[in-house]
Every structure is written in C-alpha cells, then in structure tokens.
Amino acid sequence: MGTYFGNCTNGGNNYEACIVTAQNALKDYPYSNRREEFASLIMKGKYELAKMSVEKKQLERYQDAEDECYGFINEYPDSKDRALAEKYIEKCKLYEKEHPETALDQLGNNAN
C-alpha cells in the first residue's frame, strides 16, 4: 500500500490512486486491523494532492484535506499520526488565510 504513496513517474503522481485504493480497502474490509493505516494514507494523500495541485484546484483540495485531518483525529485520537494531522490542519488553514482571493473567486464561481 505504501508504494502508491508518492510514486511519481514522468512528473506525475499517484496520490489520487493512493486515496481511492485506501478508501476502497476501508469500504471492502471495514473490520481490518489496518483501518488506521488506510485512514492515514488517505489523509496524507489528500494533503499532498492539495500541495501539488494547480492553483485553480488548490483551495478546494486543501479544504478537503483539512476535513480529512479532522475526521482522522476524531476517529483515531490516540494515533501516532495525530501530530501530523494537526500539522496538516495548520498548513491548510495557513494556505486559506494567505489566499483569500481564491476563496472569493470560488464563491463567485459557485454562485453562477
């Protein structure tokens, strides 16, 4: 599973593949003893996808990553990856704060 994460060839990435594969694993094996690991991969994948996205998609993807981090913390409050989730939340909020014009553009586009 970990080989999906960050496996780049020719400048591309497999973050989306990692996210989908881990989500499918959670859906197909809801009682797996690797649930936390799959959830962590989804969280990391969504954050890295946001970071690597084109500017037009970044805000939405950072917001999605932030939501995923909060969900991860709620489901696994004692996880070894909790500090990482909190760090990602801070970085997502910082991006949103530093790009208010992107949020306004997105609001304008959603109104149409």
Secondary structure, DSSP 4 states (H G I P E B T S, - for coil): -TTTTT--STT---HHHHHHHHHHHHHH-TT-TTHHHHHHHHHHHHHHHHHHS-HHHHHHHHHHHHHHHHHHHHH-TT-TTHHHHHHHHHHHHHHHHH-HHHHHHHHHHHH-
